[in-house]
Amino acid sequence: MTTKPIIEIQHLTKRYKNADEAAVKDLNLNIHKGEIFGLLGPNGAGKTTTISILCNQIFADDGQIYVEGNDLESESEKVKRILGVVPQEIALYPKLTAYENLKFFGNMYGLSGKLLKERIVKSVSDFGLEKKLHLKVGTFSGGMKRRINLIAGILHKPKILFLDEPTVGIDVQSKNVIIEHLQQLNKKEGTTIVYTSHLMDEA
């Protein structure tokens, strides 16, 4: 008996206004629980569009998406609770400290109090940034910002984690830390990871 996919994409199509071609055209895809699934392609291939639709940030023109058997369109609130998102652009407030940023995003995911504080402290330590916890993010290097950006997307321990080129433009050390942590998340937590990249070796 085959296991039902955790993500089912059927005939997904998205065309932006005034575009000559569809950004995504008739995409059919199944992703199974516990997979690390790479969306590989050059810039403009539709990777970010696909991720944005799966995260319910933009809407498709056609097609159906099911996440854990839930229809993304009609049961979006149920789906959102099990998703984590790490966007390509740094989604942090530069004038806030790392702790303040992570507390804000943790609150958005329904975390608070002692549990949130413990998860922030542990995650920052895991990423080697414990000494930066109470410094403003605007003073961080690109690699440090990427690490905090990733932590913000995993504080609530999502079942499915979407990452849109999370290592673009950063140093080798930060890239290795991020890749290693994602592998551990997948291995220890069973997190399903959907990862976009235009780099063949990284994928």
BELJO-V255152 format. One record per residue. N is the residue number from 1. RES is the residue in three letters. PHI is phi as a letter, one per 40 degrees, with the letter a starting at -180 (* if undefined). NEAR is the number of other C-alpha atoms within 10 Angstrom. Layout:
n->N res->RES phi->PHI near->NEAR
n->N res->RES phi->PHI near->NEAR
This chain:
n->1 res->MET phi->* near->3
n->2 res->THR phi->c near->4
n->3 res->THR phi->c near->7
n->4 res->LYS phi->c near->13
n->5 res->PRO phi->d near->16
n->6 res->ILE phi->c near->19
n->7 res->ILE phi->b near->20
n->8 res->GLU phi->b near->19
n->9 res->ILE phi->b near->19
n->10 res->GLN phi->b near->15
n->11 res->HIS phi->f near->14
n->12 res->LEU phi->c near->19
n->13 res->THR phi->b near->21
n->14 res->LYS phi->a near->22
n->15 res->ARG phi->b near->16
n->16 res->TYR phi->c near->13
n->17 res->LYS phi->d near->8
n->18 res->ASN phi->g near->6
n->19 res->ALA phi->c near->8
n->20 res->ASP phi->c near->8
n->21 res->GLU phi->b near->11
n->22 res->ALA phi->c near->14
n->23 res->ALA phi->c near->17
n->24 res->VAL phi->b near->19
n->25 res->LYS phi->b near->16
n->26 res->ASP phi->f near->14
n->27 res->LEU phi->c near->13
n->28 res->ASN phi->b near->14
n->29 res->LEU phi->a near->13
n->30 res->ASN phi->b near->14
n->31 res->ILE phi->b near->18
n->32 res->HIS phi->c near->16
n->33 res->LYS phi->d near->17
n->34 res->GLY phi->g near->17
n->35 res->GLU phi->c near->16
n->36 res->ILE phi->b near->20
n->37 res->PHE phi->b near->16
n->38 res->GLY phi->c near->17
n->39 res->LEU phi->c near->19
n->40 res->LEU phi->b near->18
n->41 res->GLY phi->i near->15
n->42 res->PRO phi->c near->11
n->43 res->ASN phi->d near->10
n->44 res->GLY phi->g near->9
n->45 res->ALA phi->c near->14
n->46 res->GLY phi->h near->18
n->47 res->LYS phi->c near->22
n->48 res->THR phi->c near->20
n->49 res->THR phi->c near->22
n->50 res->THR phi->c near->23
n->51 res->ILE phi->c near->21
n->52 res->SER phi->c near->18
n->53 res->ILE phi->c near->17
n->54 res->LEU phi->c near->23
n->55 res->CYS phi->c near->19
n->56 res->ASN phi->g near->16
n->57 res->GLN phi->c near->10
n->58 res->ILE phi->b near->13
n->59 res->PHE phi->b near->15
n->60 res->ALA phi->c near->21
n->61 res->ASP phi->c near->14
n->62 res->ASP phi->a near->14
n->63 res->GLY phi->h near->15
n->64 res->GLN phi->b near->16
n->65 res->ILE phi->b near->23
n->66 res->TYR phi->b near->20
n->67 res->VAL phi->b near->22
n->68 res->GLU phi->f near->19
n->69 res->GLY phi->g near->14
n->70 res->ASN phi->c near->16
n->71 res->ASP phi->c near->15
n->72 res->LEU phi->c near->21
n->73 res->GLU phi->c near->15
n->74 res->SER phi->c near->9
n->75 res->GLU phi->b near->13
n->76 res->SER phi->c near->15
n->77 res->GLU phi->c near->11
n->78 res->LYS phi->c near->14
n->79 res->VAL phi->c near->21
n->80 res->LYS phi->d near->18
n->81 res->ARG phi->c near->15
n->82 res->ILE phi->b near->16
n->83 res->LEU phi->b near->21
n->84 res->GLY phi->b near->24
n->85 res->VAL phi->b near->21
n->86 res->VAL phi->b near->21
n->87 res->PRO phi->c near->19
n->88 res->GLN phi->c near->16
n->89 res->GLU phi->c near->12
n->90 res->ILE phi->c near->16
n->91 res->ALA phi->b near->16
n->92 res->LEU phi->b near->21
n->93 res->TYR phi->c near->15
n->94 res->PRO phi->c near->16
n->95 res->LYS phi->c near->13
n->96 res->LEU phi->c near->16
n->97 res->THR phi->c near->20
n->98 res->ALA phi->d near->29
n->99 res->TYR phi->c near->20
n->100 res->GLU phi->c near->19
n->101 res->ASN phi->c near->21
n->102 res->LEU phi->c near->27
n->103 res->LYS phi->c near->21
n->104 res->PHE phi->c near->17
n->105 res->PHE phi->c near->20
n->106 res->GLY phi->c near->23
n->107 res->ASN phi->c near->14
n->108 res->MET phi->c near->11
n->109 res->TYR phi->c near->21
n->110 res->GLY phi->g near->10
n->111 res->LEU phi->c near->17
n->112 res->SER phi->a near->13
n->113 res->GLY phi->g near->9
n->114 res->LYS phi->c near->9
n->115 res->LEU phi->d near->10
n->116 res->LEU phi->c near->18
n->117 res->LYS phi->d near->16
n->118 res->GLU phi->c near->10
n->119 res->ARG phi->c near->20
n->120 res->ILE phi->c near->24
n->121 res->VAL phi->c near->15
n->122 res->LYS phi->c near->14
n->123 res->SER phi->c near->20
n->124 res->VAL phi->c near->20
n->125 res->SER phi->c near->14
n->126 res->ASP phi->d near->13
n->127 res->PHE phi->c near->17
n->128 res->GLY phi->g near->14
n->129 res->LEU phi->b near->15
n->130 res->GLU phi->d near->16
n->131 res->LYS phi->c near->9
n->132 res->LYS phi->b near->17
n->133 res->LEU phi->d near->19
n->134 res->HIS phi->b near->12
n->135 res->LEU phi->b near->16
n->136 res->LYS phi->c near->17
n->137 res->VAL phi->c near->23
n->138 res->GLY phi->c near->15
n->139 res->THR phi->c near->13
n->140 res->PHE phi->c near->16
n->141 res->SER phi->c near->11
n->142 res->GLY phi->d near->17
n->143 res->GLY phi->c near->21
n->144 res->MET phi->c near->20
n->145 res->LYS phi->c near->21
n->146 res->ARG phi->c near->27
n->147 res->ARG phi->c near->22
n->148 res->ILE phi->c near->25
n->149 res->ASN phi->d near->24
n->150 res->LEU phi->c near->26
n->151 res->ILE phi->d near->24
n->152 res->ALA phi->d near->25
n->153 res->GLY phi->c near->22
n->154 res->ILE phi->b near->23
n->155 res->LEU phi->d near->21
n->156 res->HIS phi->c near->21
n->157 res->LYS phi->f near->18
n->158 res->PRO phi->c near->21
n->159 res->LYS phi->c near->20
n->160 res->ILE phi->b near->28
n->161 res->LEU phi->b near->24
n->162 res->PHE phi->b near->23
n->163 res->LEU phi->b near->23
n->164 res->ASP phi->b near->21
n->165 res->GLU phi->f near->20
n->166 res->PRO phi->c near->24
n->167 res->THR phi->b near->22
n->168 res->VAL phi->c near->16
n->169 res->GLY phi->g near->11
n->170 res->ILE phi->b near->15
n->171 res->ASP phi->c near->13
n->172 res->VAL phi->c near->11
n->173 res->GLN phi->c near->9
n->174 res->SER phi->c near->19
n->175 res->LYS phi->c near->19
n->176 res->ASN phi->c near->12
n->177 res->VAL phi->c near->15
n->178 res->ILE phi->c near->20
n->179 res->ILE phi->c near->14
n->180 res->GLU phi->c near->11
n->181 res->HIS phi->c near->15
n->182 res->LEU phi->c near->18
n->183 res->GLN phi->c near->15
n->184 res->GLN phi->c near->13
n->185 res->LEU phi->d near->18
n->186 res->ASN phi->c near->18
n->187 res->LYS phi->c near->14
n->188 res->LYS phi->c near->9
n->189 res->GLU phi->c near->13
n->190 res->GLY phi->g near->17
n->191 res->THR phi->c near->22
n->192 res->THR phi->c near->25
n->193 res->ILE phi->b near->25
n->194 res->VAL phi->b near->18
n->195 res->TYR phi->b near->20
n->196 res->THR phi->c near->23
n->197 res->SER phi->a near->22
n->198 res->HIS phi->b near->17
n->199 res->LEU phi->b near->12
n->200 res->MET phi->c near->10
n->201 res->ASP phi->c near->6
n->202 res->GLU phi->c near->12
n->203 res->ALA phi->c near->14
